[in-house]
């Protein structure tokens, strides 16, 4: 019989766990946001999640690596 802690660590390191955790967080955030708005909270402003930078672009250049 496999060691519980080893099996659990393996589970936490797998892609399926990452997807399930992200999905759960999304559900919790969406539910909280709905409650927030119903309770009279201000709508959230859109935010950038990430920005893609092309190699060689001005954003990609920095002082240490021109």
Rosetta blueprint (number, residue, H / E / L):
1 X L
2 X L
3 X L
4 X H
5 X H
6 X H
7 X H
8 X H
9 X H
10 X H
11 X H
12 X H
13 X L
14 X L
15 X H
16 X H
17 X H
18 X H
19 X H
20 X H
21 X H
22 X H
23 X H
24 X H
25 X H
26 X H
27 X H
28 X H
29 X H
30 X H
31 X H
32 X H
33 X H
34 X H
35 X H
36 X H
37 X H
38 X H
39 X L
40 X L
41 X L
42 X L
43 X L
44 X L
45 X L
46 X L
47 X L
48 X L
49 X L
50 X L
51 X L
52 X L
53 X L
54 X L
55 X L
56 X L
57 X L
58 X H
59 X H
60 X H
61 X L
62 X L
63 X L
64 X L
65 X L
66 X L
